[in-house]
Amino acid sequence: MLSRTADNLYWIARSMERAETVARLLEVGSRNALIPSLSGGYRNEWDAILQASGTQAGFAAKYGDPVPRNIESYLFFDLDNPSSVASSITRARENARIVRTALTSAVWDALNSAYQDLLRMRRTERSKLPMSDLIDWTMRQSMMVRGAIEDTQLRIDGYDFLNIGYHLERADSTARLMDVKYFVLLPQVDYVGSGLDNYQWRTILRAMSAHRAFSWAYGGEITPAKIADFLILNRKAPRSLITSVEGASAHLDRLARGYGRSTNAQSKARALVGELAEASVEDIFDEGLHEFLSRFIAEIAGLGGVIHSSYLSGDAR
Amino acid sequence: MDGDEPSYFNEMFDGDGVRAPYSGLDGWANDMPPELRNLKQSEAEALFRRIGITFAVYGEGGDPDRLIPFDMFPRVFSSGEWRKLEAGIRQRARALNAFLMDVYGRGEIVKAGRIPAHLVYRNEAFEKAVVGFKPPRGVYSHIVGIDLVRTGPDEFFVLEDNCRTPSGVSYMLENREIMMRMFPGLFQENRIAPVENYPALLRRTLASVAPEKCEGEPRVAILTPGHFNSAYYEHSFLADMMGVELVEGQDLFVEGDYVWCRTTEGPKRVDVIYRRIDDAFIDPLCFRPDSMLGVPGLMNVYRSGGVTIASAPGAGVADDKAIYTFVPDMIRFYLGESPILNNVPTWQCAKPDECAYVLDNLAELVVKEVHGSGGYGMLVGPKSSTEQIAAFAEKIKEDPANYIAQPTLALSTCPSFVEEGVAPRHVDLRPYCLVGERIELVPGGLTRVALREGSLVVNSSQGGGVKDTWVMAE
């Protein structure tokens, strides 16, 4: 397959998953802002959202103070923000248009109609579009595309590149969502274990569509250790770091088998899986949750870099 | 109707009766209830959008994906009419290729005084970089699109030749596909020759001109300027139908004596490039140094026989509007035959006496820019105001060599669906002739229709639409 085609497929998946992540972050932001914060009002929670989505600098340059309404439009509609839901869906659809013939019509339909909806919504008065509806809409589009891919795409290399994109972006996203928690709580270590703390953790789980699953799997009190175990180390959790990295690794291995040759990408992915498989929650907390997550986000970016040079850049030999 | 209006040849109704090729459509449109017709029309549009048959227009605001209006009323030729057209088109494609081989070789036609040397050698489209090079099988133009108009039962004229990268063939194929889906009955009742093997023929044609150095099954690729190009859909459609890679310049590189394609499994050699970009952009080392669309070093590989480029760089000199006038001479000179299809009489404004005639008769003529395309920069005398004509006259006087003029042809009409029902609208025709080891032509082409009442301009940028084109089987 043409390297550029593989690159387009990979970015379709990454962009759709990014759109979903930003929607999930918006959900965390709206919920966190519903309860009174003990320091500086809404500012802290929303700052954390901007930080976690990596858009803080861009937002500050355009708007200055983090006013919730501005943050919402910056994260959802703003095409100047490359990570906004609108930018991500537009990018996914444009990548799809380029490789239209590598996609089934079901996948193209799902991407194209998301884009057409988006065009309509951009023309609609903002007050008629409650944020909760926009978040639900984004999740639905993302799942439609994902479902169409799973149901209809041929299981050839293109399918692997789509899935590698999904899993990599998802690993990054889960790590970032968890990191929000760090930013919110950082100045108030005293509140760990308090009612407020639990509320915020629950919100994170809710944003991962996982709070019921969590209760089912662990029961009882929500503790940081249980959450970290669930979202980082538990193979049953569909968005946990280990599930995502294993997914990426499995699709890289499929590629290597199909092509009859292995690259650095496979070894790098396996090393990451290995590290997570052997880690314990205690190790992570010893390192510091924020430190661990930052390192993990960097590792994922590194794996993305190796995949790019091994397959997508066209420099493969 | 105004008494001064010229009378046009209606391809369906001849006096009181229905002409034979159209007999299968007699009553078809009139019997269709308006609701059904509207339903079918929106169904067709939905299909076009769904499949993604759009041409992209960026930078004008609005939805960049536009649809070319599709008119459901087919345009029909009898097998006899087609036989004559086909023979004429093949003849022309042979002569144009012979001309190209000649002018990049010994230049016999110029030496014989049949075509003025400056029109060839000082032509912008003349490519010095390929002088003396003989492409595989001596073919320069592998896909020849011939634009034809009709003015009477047996009167066909060639409006222009397209020897570089004629577009629109995807519409020919998709229009048929959509008609068959919407009106299967019509295809059961009428014996309509199929066009669907065009992609297979194109692939075979391209493979047949692979360079001698090619080993095994030739790897063919379509080179596109990219997804912002208005014809990107066609490029990806053809690549998909032929089962070949669709590449951009950045996907290719030159190493050693060959061109390679960047894939996820490492470099793969490319033998034949069907390029859909202009000469000026294919190799920044040879042509425009600022081009990001092409492949550095491609021309060196081409000239050393490592890759075939279709159509060959330099093919454009044969379809220049100034050269067009001489195509009948080419047919006589190279093939020793008399032309089957006529040219439209053309006045060259570069010649003072012809220019004077043109300026005196602007109100009756169509004036075009020599290098223009897309229906822009032209004057349709009979449809223009005195002021417009006066303004255009000034432009001609400023740069006479830039213009040619032709009589306003009474383009034939074909019934078409319009707001009020069915009415005649002017049409033209572009068949696609493939030249490789053999010359191939599918029975059909792209019919463009001027949907605005009275309009003679069929270009999609000027309110034109397209129709399915039928050739009745023998």
Boltz contact constraints between the chains, C-beta under 6 A:
constraints:
  - contact:
      token1: [A, 1]
      token2: [B, 264]
      max_distance: 6.0
  - contact:
      token1: [A, 2]
      token2: [B, 245]
      max_distance: 6.0
  - contact:
      token1: [A, 2]
      token2: [B, 251]
      max_distance: 6.0
  - contact:
      token1: [A, 2]
      token2: [B, 263]
      max_distance: 6.0
  - contact:
      token1: [A, 3]
      token2: [B, 262]
      max_distance: 6.0
  - contact:
      token1: [A, 3]
      token2: [B, 263]
      max_distance: 6.0
  - contact:
      token1: [A, 3]
      token2: [B, 264]
      max_distance: 6.0
  - contact:
      token1: [A, 4]
      token2: [B, 251]
      max_distance: 6.0
  - contact:
      token1: [A, 6]
      token2: [B, 264]
      max_distance: 6.0
  - contact:
      token1: [A, 98]
      token2: [B, 227]
      max_distance: 6.0
  - contact:
      token1: [A, 100]
      token2: [B, 52]
      max_distance: 6.0
  - contact:
      token1: [A, 100]
      token2: [B, 236]
      max_distance: 6.0
  - contact:
      token1: [A, 101]
      token2: [B, 236]
      max_distance: 6.0
  - contact:
      token1: [A, 101]
      token2: [B, 240]
      max_distance: 6.0
  - contact:
      token1: [A, 259]
      token2: [B, 265]
      max_distance: 6.0
  - contact:
      token1: [A, 311]
      token2: [B, 264]
      max_distance: 6.0
  - contact:
      token1: [A, 314]
      token2: [B, 262]
      max_distance: 6.0
  - contact:
      token1: [A, 316]
      token2: [B, 266]
      max_distance: 6.0
  - contact:
      token1: [A, 317]
      token2: [B, 266]
      max_distance: 6.0
